[in-house]
Amino acid sequence: MVDEQAGSTSPDYVEFARAGATAEGEYHCSACGYGIFVRSNLPTCPMCAGTTWEPVEWTFARQQYQA
């Protein structure tokens, strides 16, 4: 979402990735929320056949849980 007056990107803007795109990290299907971790091309969602993925933001709490 671009703020037309300021010409900047909104902090709430999320750029989705499409199935087939090269990606690395954790993603959730934008249609059903199914989560995956990839280090290659994003697949079509195995749960709903969705083709758009939302990257999961890294947070401090996630790092503590994984440690």
SULHUSUL-V960489 format. One line per field, one symbol per residue. ss: DSSP state (~ for helix, > for strand, _ for the rest). phi: phi as a letter, one per 20 degrees, with the letter a starting at -180 (. if undefined). burial: b if it has 16 or more other C-alpha atoms within 10 Angstrom, else e. A space follows every 50 residues. Layout:
ss->???
phi->???
burial->???
This chain:
ss->_>>____>>______>>>___>__>>>>>_____>>>>__>_________ _>>>>____~~~~~~~_
phi->.dfffemceffefceedegnffbbpecdffedngdbcccbefefgfecmf cccdfeffcffffffff
burial->eeeeeeeeeeeeeeeebbbeeebeebbbbbeeeebbeeeeebbbbeeeeb bbbbbeeeeeeeeeeee
